[in-house]
Amino acid sequence: MYYKGAILSALGKNEEALEALESALQMDNSLKEAKAGKGKALMALGNYKQALDFFRETLEDEPESPESVFAWNGKGNAFCKLEKYEKALKTYETLLSLDYESLPSRYNRGVVLSRLKNRKKGFDESLENQLQTVL
């Protein structure tokens, strides 16, 4: 059932993928790939908080295993979608500290750094505009 869910997810049939992955987890709740796959499908459907739960659960037992790379990246992506950029940055940096060559995580880390910089810039400009109004 896991493979069926993975294929359905790759085809963009995320609701069907969720059903298949749920069936796989009912048969074997320890399938990390199915948990991470469910997180991916939930992300595609816009359920970022729920996806985050599955990525966290995937990382509980063996956060440093090579199989956990996808879950780390998914966790960072979920934080990013929730606009929790500091947490996303910390997640990507944790993955990169595990010595995994994760191009998506390097790229995503750069995106988050850019958003944090722009947020600070926007805040500074807003503060400056407020001061100009008062003075």
C-alpha positions as CSV (number, residue, x, y, z in Angstrom):
1,M,0.0,0.0,0.0
2,Y,2.9,2.3,0.6
3,Y,4.1,2.1,-3.0
4,K,0.6,2.7,-4.2
5,G,0.4,5.8,-2.1
6,A,3.8,7.0,-3.3
7,I,2.8,6.6,-6.9
8,L,-0.6,8.3,-6.4
9,S,1.2,11.2,-4.7
10,A,3.7,11.5,-7.6
11,L,0.7,11.7,-9.9
12,G,-0.8,14.5,-7.9
13,K,-3.7,12.4,-6.7
14,N,-3.0,13.4,-3.1
15,E,-6.4,12.5,-1.5
16,E,-6.1,8.9,-2.9
17,A,-2.5,8.8,-1.8
18,L,-3.6,9.7,1.7
19,E,-6.0,6.8,1.8
20,A,-3.4,4.3,0.5
21,L,-0.8,5.6,3.0
22,E,-3.2,5.4,5.8
23,S,-3.9,1.8,4.9
24,A,-0.2,1.1,4.9
25,L,0.2,2.7,8.3
26,Q,-2.7,0.6,9.7
27,M,-0.8,-2.5,8.6
28,D,2.5,-1.3,9.9
29,N,2.6,1.9,11.9
30,S,6.4,1.9,12.0
31,L,6.7,2.7,8.2
32,K,8.7,5.9,8.2
33,E,8.3,6.3,4.5
34,A,4.5,6.1,4.7
35,K,4.5,8.7,7.5
36,A,6.7,11.0,5.5
37,G,4.7,10.3,2.4
38,K,1.5,11.2,4.2
39,G,3.2,14.5,5.3
40,K,4.0,15.2,1.7
41,A,0.5,14.5,0.5
42,L,-0.9,16.7,3.2
43,M,1.5,19.5,2.2
44,A,0.2,19.3,-1.4
45,L,-3.3,19.6,-0.1
46,G,-2.4,22.7,2.0
47,N,-2.7,21.0,5.4
48,Y,0.6,22.3,6.7
49,K,0.1,21.9,10.4
50,Q,-1.1,18.3,10.0
51,A,1.8,17.6,7.7
52,L,4.2,18.9,10.3
53,D,2.9,16.4,12.8
54,F,3.7,13.5,10.4
55,F,7.2,14.8,9.6
56,R,7.8,15.2,13.4
57,E,6.6,11.7,14.0
58,T,8.8,10.3,11.3
59,L,11.8,11.9,12.9
60,E,11.1,10.7,16.5
61,D,12.9,7.4,16.4
62,E,15.9,7.9,14.2
63,P,16.4,11.6,13.4
64,E,19.9,11.0,12.1
65,S,19.3,8.2,9.7
66,P,19.7,8.8,6.0
67,E,16.1,7.9,5.5
68,S,15.1,10.9,7.6
69,V,16.4,13.5,5.1
70,F,13.0,13.8,3.3
71,A,11.2,14.3,6.6
72,W,13.7,17.0,7.8
73,N,13.2,18.8,4.5
74,G,9.4,18.4,4.7
75,K,9.4,19.7,8.2
76,G,11.3,22.8,7.2
77,N,9.0,23.3,4.2
78,A,5.9,23.0,6.5
79,F,7.4,25.7,8.9
80,C,8.1,27.9,5.9
81,K,4.5,27.6,4.6
82,L,3.3,28.4,8.1
83,E,5.6,31.5,7.9
84,K,7.6,30.3,10.9
85,Y,10.8,31.1,9.2
86,E,13.1,30.9,12.2
87,K,11.9,27.4,12.9
88,A,12.3,26.5,9.2
89,L,15.9,27.8,9.2
90,K,16.7,25.8,12.3
91,T,15.3,22.7,10.7
92,Y,17.2,23.1,7.5
93,E,20.4,23.8,9.4
94,T,19.9,20.7,11.6
95,L,19.6,18.6,8.5
96,L,22.7,20.1,6.9
97,S,24.6,19.6,10.2
98,L,24.0,15.9,9.8
99,D,26.4,16.0,6.9
100,Y,23.9,15.1,4.3
101,E,24.3,16.7,0.9
102,S,20.7,17.9,0.6
103,L,20.5,20.3,-2.3
104,P,16.8,21.1,-1.6
105,S,17.7,21.9,2.0
106,R,20.5,24.2,0.9
107,Y,18.2,26.0,-1.5
108,N,15.3,26.2,1.0
109,R,17.7,27.5,3.7
110,G,18.6,30.3,1.3
111,V,15.0,31.1,0.6
112,V,14.2,31.3,4.3
113,L,17.3,33.6,4.9
114,S,16.0,35.8,2.1
115,R,12.5,36.0,3.6
116,L,13.9,36.8,7.1
117,K,16.0,39.5,5.6
118,N,13.1,41.0,3.7
119,R,10.9,40.7,6.8
120,K,13.4,42.7,8.8
121,K,13.9,45.2,6.0
122,G,10.1,45.6,5.8
123,F,9.9,46.1,9.6
124,D,12.7,48.6,9.5
125,E,11.0,50.5,6.6
126,S,7.7,50.4,8.4
127,L,9.2,51.7,11.6
128,E,11.0,54.5,9.7
129,N,7.7,55.5,8.0
130,Q,6.0,55.6,11.4
131,L,8.7,57.9,12.8
132,Q,8.4,60.2,9.8
133,T,4.6,60.4,10.4
134,V,5.1,61.3,14.1
135,L,7.9,63.8,13.5
